[in-house]
Amino acid sequence: MTTAIYTIQQFVEDAKAIVARKLDETTTLEALTEPLSRVIARQDCLADVEAAGNPDPEKGFPIYRAEDLSVICVVWQPNAGTPIHNHNGWALEGIISGTERNRNFARRDDASTPWIADLEEVAPSLVTTGQTTSLAVPPNDIHAVEIPAGKTLAIHVYGNDLYKQWRYQFDIETKKVTPFAMGTRVPAAPLTA
């Protein structure tokens, strides 16, 4: 008996069906975890979508985008990472190969002062090859990513179109909050009324 291969395309279809059920965020994340685990179990799963059939690309790329769902191939080079930021929606990560460390943060303030956030670091999450993790749901989705070792390949799944989101970058020392959009090298200036 031959077992069918679970592809990224099948994962996207399953993810779309799960999101279409309009479940609460926690239930959605729980429902998506098993299918994401299945697809990342295949070390060559990126060959399903990469035009050159290369399962080890040097740059990430969107796999699927809609207003309520993004599936993105993320490629982290060794010792890479991000500043402290948020996603404005739920997020699920699956590591195809390598290790991703999320430094998680909680707000100590009541968010009443615009463009200021007093953060404290809370328990980090370490995700390695074949593992998945979900980030805290908003407004507690503040984190930074660190790649502690070699190149890391992952599939990230978001409950919005991450490419259209204005998100926020947080400076833990100055407490300054700065909006930015995905793909911008320099954060945008704070919006004024």
FIKOL-434284 format. One record per residue (C-alpha): residue number from 0; residue in three letters; z, x, y. Coordinates in steps of 0.5 Angstrom, whole numbers, plus 500, padded with zeros to 3 digits. Example, Ala and Ser with C-alpha at 12.3 -4.5 7.8 and 13.67 -1.06 7.14 Angstrom:
2
{i: 0 | aa: ALA | w: 516 | u: 525 | v: 491} .
{i: 1 | aa: SER | w: 514 | u: 527 | v: 498} .
// end
This chain:
193
{i: 0 | aa: MET | w: 500 | u: 500 | v: 500} .
{i: 1 | aa: THR | w: 498 | u: 503 | v: 507} .
{i: 2 | aa: THR | w: 503 | u: 502 | v: 513} .
{i: 3 | aa: ALA | w: 499 | u: 500 | v: 519} .
{i: 4 | aa: ILE | w: 500 | u: 505 | v: 525} .
{i: 5 | aa: TYR | w: 504 | u: 502 | v: 531} .
{i: 6 | aa: THR | w: 500 | u: 504 | v: 537} .
{i: 7 | aa: ILE | w: 501 | u: 504 | v: 544} .
{i: 8 | aa: GLN | w: 497 | u: 499 | v: 545} .
{i: 9 | aa: GLN | w: 501 | u: 495 | v: 541} .
{i: 10 | aa: PHE | w: 507 | u: 497 | v: 544} .
{i: 11 | aa: VAL | w: 504 | u: 494 | v: 551} .
{i: 12 | aa: GLU | w: 502 | u: 488 | v: 548} .
{i: 13 | aa: ASP | w: 509 | u: 487 | v: 545} .
{i: 14 | aa: ALA | w: 512 | u: 489 | v: 552} .
{i: 15 | aa: LYS | w: 508 | u: 484 | v: 555} .
{i: 16 | aa: ALA | w: 510 | u: 478 | v: 551} .
{i: 17 | aa: ILE | w: 518 | u: 480 | v: 551} .
{i: 18 | aa: VAL | w: 517 | u: 480 | v: 559} .
{i: 19 | aa: ALA | w: 514 | u: 474 | v: 559} .
{i: 20 | aa: ARG | w: 520 | u: 470 | v: 556} .
{i: 21 | aa: LYS | w: 523 | u: 472 | v: 562} .
{i: 22 | aa: LEU | w: 530 | u: 474 | v: 559} .
{i: 23 | aa: ASP | w: 536 | u: 477 | v: 563} .
{i: 24 | aa: GLU | w: 535 | u: 484 | v: 564} .
{i: 25 | aa: THR | w: 540 | u: 486 | v: 559} .
{i: 26 | aa: THR | w: 537 | u: 482 | v: 553} .
{i: 27 | aa: THR | w: 530 | u: 484 | v: 555} .
{i: 28 | aa: LEU | w: 532 | u: 492 | v: 555} .
{i: 29 | aa: GLU | w: 535 | u: 490 | v: 548} .
{i: 30 | aa: ALA | w: 528 | u: 487 | v: 546} .
{i: 31 | aa: LEU | w: 524 | u: 493 | v: 548} .
{i: 32 | aa: THR | w: 528 | u: 498 | v: 545} .
{i: 33 | aa: GLU | w: 526 | u: 497 | v: 538} .
{i: 34 | aa: PRO | w: 518 | u: 497 | v: 539} .
{i: 35 | aa: LEU | w: 519 | u: 503 | v: 544} .
{i: 36 | aa: SER | w: 523 | u: 507 | v: 538} .
{i: 37 | aa: ARG | w: 517 | u: 505 | v: 534} .
{i: 38 | aa: VAL | w: 512 | u: 508 | v: 538} .
{i: 39 | aa: ILE | w: 515 | u: 514 | v: 540} .
{i: 40 | aa: ALA | w: 517 | u: 516 | v: 533} .
{i: 41 | aa: ARG | w: 509 | u: 518 | v: 533} .
{i: 42 | aa: GLN | w: 509 | u: 525 | v: 536} .
{i: 43 | aa: ASP | w: 501 | u: 524 | v: 537} .
{i: 44 | aa: CYS | w: 502 | u: 517 | v: 540} .
{i: 45 | aa: LEU | w: 499 | u: 519 | v: 547} .
{i: 46 | aa: ALA | w: 493 | u: 520 | v: 543} .
{i: 47 | aa: ASP | w: 492 | u: 513 | v: 543} .
{i: 48 | aa: VAL | w: 491 | u: 513 | v: 551} .
{i: 49 | aa: GLU | w: 489 | u: 519 | v: 553} .
{i: 50 | aa: ALA | w: 481 | u: 520 | v: 554} .
{i: 51 | aa: ALA | w: 481 | u: 527 | v: 551} .
{i: 52 | aa: GLY | w: 485 | u: 525 | v: 545} .
{i: 53 | aa: ASN | w: 490 | u: 530 | v: 547} .
{i: 54 | aa: PRO | w: 497 | u: 528 | v: 545} .
{i: 55 | aa: ASP | w: 500 | u: 534 | v: 550} .
{i: 56 | aa: PRO | w: 497 | u: 532 | v: 557} .
{i: 57 | aa: GLU | w: 500 | u: 537 | v: 563} .
{i: 58 | aa: LYS | w: 501 | u: 531 | v: 567} .
{i: 59 | aa: GLY | w: 503 | u: 524 | v: 567} .
{i: 60 | aa: PHE | w: 499 | u: 518 | v: 567} .
{i: 61 | aa: PRO | w: 500 | u: 510 | v: 568} .
{i: 62 | aa: ILE | w: 499 | u: 507 | v: 561} .
{i: 63 | aa: TYR | w: 500 | u: 499 | v: 563} .
{i: 64 | aa: ARG | w: 501 | u: 496 | v: 570} .
{i: 65 | aa: ALA | w: 503 | u: 489 | v: 572} .
{i: 66 | aa: GLU | w: 508 | u: 486 | v: 577} .
{i: 67 | aa: ASP | w: 513 | u: 485 | v: 572} .
{i: 68 | aa: LEU | w: 512 | u: 491 | v: 568} .
{i: 69 | aa: SER | w: 510 | u: 499 | v: 568} .
{i: 70 | aa: VAL | w: 509 | u: 503 | v: 562} .
{i: 71 | aa: ILE | w: 508 | u: 510 | v: 564} .
{i: 72 | aa: CYS | w: 507 | u: 517 | v: 560} .
{i: 73 | aa: VAL | w: 512 | u: 522 | v: 564} .
{i: 74 | aa: VAL | w: 511 | u: 529 | v: 563} .
{i: 75 | aa: TRP | w: 516 | u: 534 | v: 565} .
{i: 76 | aa: GLN | w: 515 | u: 541 | v: 565} .
{i: 77 | aa: PRO | w: 521 | u: 546 | v: 563} .
{i: 78 | aa: ASN | w: 527 | u: 546 | v: 568} .
{i: 79 | aa: ALA | w: 524 | u: 540 | v: 572} .
{i: 80 | aa: GLY | w: 527 | u: 534 | v: 575} .
{i: 81 | aa: THR | w: 528 | u: 529 | v: 581} .
{i: 82 | aa: PRO | w: 533 | u: 528 | v: 587} .
{i: 83 | aa: ILE | w: 538 | u: 522 | v: 586} .
{i: 84 | aa: HIS | w: 534 | u: 516 | v: 586} .
{i: 85 | aa: ASN | w: 533 | u: 509 | v: 584} .
{i: 86 | aa: HIS | w: 528 | u: 504 | v: 581} .
{i: 87 | aa: ASN | w: 529 | u: 497 | v: 584} .
{i: 88 | aa: GLY | w: 529 | u: 494 | v: 577} .
{i: 89 | aa: TRP | w: 531 | u: 495 | v: 570} .
{i: 90 | aa: ALA | w: 528 | u: 502 | v: 566} .
{i: 91 | aa: LEU | w: 528 | u: 504 | v: 559} .
{i: 92 | aa: GLU | w: 526 | u: 511 | v: 557} .
{i: 93 | aa: GLY | w: 523 | u: 514 | v: 550} .
{i: 94 | aa: ILE | w: 523 | u: 521 | v: 549} .
{i: 95 | aa: ILE | w: 517 | u: 523 | v: 545} .
{i: 96 | aa: SER | w: 519 | u: 531 | v: 545} .
{i: 97 | aa: GLY | w: 524 | u: 535 | v: 549} .
{i: 98 | aa: THR | w: 530 | u: 533 | v: 552} .
{i: 99 | aa: GLU | w: 531 | u: 529 | v: 558} .
{i: 100 | aa: ARG | w: 538 | u: 529 | v: 562} .
{i: 101 | aa: ASN | w: 540 | u: 523 | v: 567} .
{i: 102 | aa: ARG | w: 545 | u: 524 | v: 572} .
{i: 103 | aa: ASN | w: 548 | u: 517 | v: 573} .
{i: 104 | aa: PHE | w: 551 | u: 515 | v: 580} .
{i: 105 | aa: ALA | w: 556 | u: 509 | v: 582} .
{i: 106 | aa: ARG | w: 557 | u: 507 | v: 589} .
{i: 107 | aa: ARG | w: 564 | u: 508 | v: 592} .
{i: 108 | aa: ASP | w: 562 | u: 504 | v: 598} .
{i: 109 | aa: ASP | w: 560 | u: 496 | v: 599} .
{i: 110 | aa: ALA | w: 553 | u: 498 | v: 602} .
{i: 111 | aa: SER | w: 554 | u: 495 | v: 608} .
{i: 112 | aa: THR | w: 552 | u: 501 | v: 613} .
{i: 113 | aa: PRO | w: 544 | u: 501 | v: 613} .
{i: 114 | aa: TRP | w: 541 | u: 508 | v: 610} .
{i: 115 | aa: ILE | w: 548 | u: 510 | v: 608} .
{i: 116 | aa: ALA | w: 551 | u: 511 | v: 601} .
{i: 117 | aa: ASP | w: 557 | u: 514 | v: 598} .
{i: 118 | aa: LEU | w: 556 | u: 516 | v: 591} .
{i: 119 | aa: GLU | w: 560 | u: 518 | v: 585} .
{i: 120 | aa: GLU | w: 557 | u: 521 | v: 579} .
{i: 121 | aa: VAL | w: 559 | u: 518 | v: 573} .
{i: 122 | aa: ALA | w: 558 | u: 519 | v: 565} .
{i: 123 | aa: PRO | w: 551 | u: 522 | v: 564} .
{i: 124 | aa: SER | w: 546 | u: 521 | v: 559} .
{i: 125 | aa: LEU | w: 542 | u: 526 | v: 554} .
{i: 126 | aa: VAL | w: 536 | u: 523 | v: 551} .
{i: 127 | aa: THR | w: 532 | u: 528 | v: 546} .
{i: 128 | aa: THR | w: 526 | u: 527 | v: 541} .
{i: 129 | aa: GLY | w: 526 | u: 520 | v: 538} .
{i: 130 | aa: GLN | w: 531 | u: 517 | v: 542} .
{i: 131 | aa: THR | w: 531 | u: 512 | v: 547} .
{i: 132 | aa: THR | w: 536 | u: 510 | v: 553} .
{i: 133 | aa: SER | w: 536 | u: 505 | v: 558} .
{i: 134 | aa: LEU | w: 539 | u: 506 | v: 565} .
{i: 135 | aa: ALA | w: 544 | u: 501 | v: 569} .
{i: 136 | aa: VAL | w: 541 | u: 495 | v: 572} .
{i: 137 | aa: PRO | w: 540 | u: 495 | v: 579} .
{i: 138 | aa: PRO | w: 544 | u: 496 | v: 584} .
{i: 139 | aa: ASN | w: 547 | u: 501 | v: 579} .
{i: 140 | aa: ASP | w: 540 | u: 504 | v: 577} .
{i: 141 | aa: ILE | w: 542 | u: 510 | v: 581} .
{i: 142 | aa: HIS | w: 540 | u: 517 | v: 578} .
{i: 143 | aa: ALA | w: 537 | u: 524 | v: 578} .
{i: 144 | aa: VAL | w: 533 | u: 527 | v: 572} .
{i: 145 | aa: GLU | w: 534 | u: 534 | v: 569} .
{i: 146 | aa: ILE | w: 530 | u: 537 | v: 564} .
{i: 147 | aa: PRO | w: 535 | u: 542 | v: 561} .
{i: 148 | aa: ALA | w: 530 | u: 546 | v: 557} .
{i: 149 | aa: GLY | w: 522 | u: 546 | v: 555} .
{i: 150 | aa: LYS | w: 517 | u: 541 | v: 556} .
{i: 151 | aa: THR | w: 519 | u: 534 | v: 555} .
{i: 152 | aa: LEU | w: 514 | u: 528 | v: 554} .
{i: 153 | aa: ALA | w: 516 | u: 521 | v: 555} .
{i: 154 | aa: ILE | w: 514 | u: 514 | v: 555} .
{i: 155 | aa: HIS | w: 518 | u: 510 | v: 561} .
{i: 156 | aa: VAL | w: 518 | u: 503 | v: 561} .
{i: 157 | aa: TYR | w: 520 | u: 499 | v: 568} .
{i: 158 | aa: GLY | w: 521 | u: 492 | v: 570} .
{i: 159 | aa: ASN | w: 516 | u: 492 | v: 576} .
{i: 160 | aa: ASP | w: 510 | u: 496 | v: 578} .
{i: 161 | aa: LEU | w: 513 | u: 502 | v: 580} .
{i: 162 | aa: TYR | w: 507 | u: 505 | v: 584} .
{i: 163 | aa: LYS | w: 508 | u: 499 | v: 589} .
{i: 164 | aa: GLN | w: 516 | u: 500 | v: 589} .
{i: 165 | aa: TRP | w: 519 | u: 502 | v: 596} .
{i: 166 | aa: ARG | w: 525 | u: 506 | v: 592} .
{i: 167 | aa: TYR | w: 531 | u: 510 | v: 595} .
{i: 168 | aa: GLN | w: 533 | u: 517 | v: 595} .
{i: 169 | aa: PHE | w: 540 | u: 519 | v: 596} .
{i: 170 | aa: ASP | w: 543 | u: 525 | v: 599} .
{i: 171 | aa: ILE | w: 550 | u: 526 | v: 596} .
{i: 172 | aa: GLU | w: 553 | u: 530 | v: 601} .
{i: 173 | aa: THR | w: 550 | u: 527 | v: 607} .
{i: 174 | aa: LYS | w: 550 | u: 520 | v: 604} .
{i: 175 | aa: LYS | w: 544 | u: 519 | v: 607} .
{i: 176 | aa: VAL | w: 539 | u: 514 | v: 604} .
{i: 177 | aa: THR | w: 531 | u: 515 | v: 605} .
{i: 178 | aa: PRO | w: 526 | u: 510 | v: 603} .
{i: 179 | aa: PHE | w: 520 | u: 513 | v: 599} .
{i: 180 | aa: ALA | w: 514 | u: 511 | v: 595} .
{i: 181 | aa: MET | w: 512 | u: 514 | v: 588} .
{i: 182 | aa: GLY | w: 507 | u: 519 | v: 589} .
{i: 183 | aa: THR | w: 509 | u: 521 | v: 596} .
{i: 184 | aa: ARG | w: 511 | u: 528 | v: 597} .
{i: 185 | aa: VAL | w: 515 | u: 527 | v: 603} .
{i: 186 | aa: PRO | w: 520 | u: 521 | v: 603} .
{i: 187 | aa: ALA | w: 518 | u: 516 | v: 609} .
{i: 188 | aa: ALA | w: 522 | u: 515 | v: 615} .
{i: 189 | aa: PRO | w: 527 | u: 510 | v: 615} .
{i: 190 | aa: LEU | w: 524 | u: 503 | v: 616} .
{i: 191 | aa: THR | w: 526 | u: 500 | v: 623} .
{i: 192 | aa: ALA | w: 527 | u: 493 | v: 625} .
// end
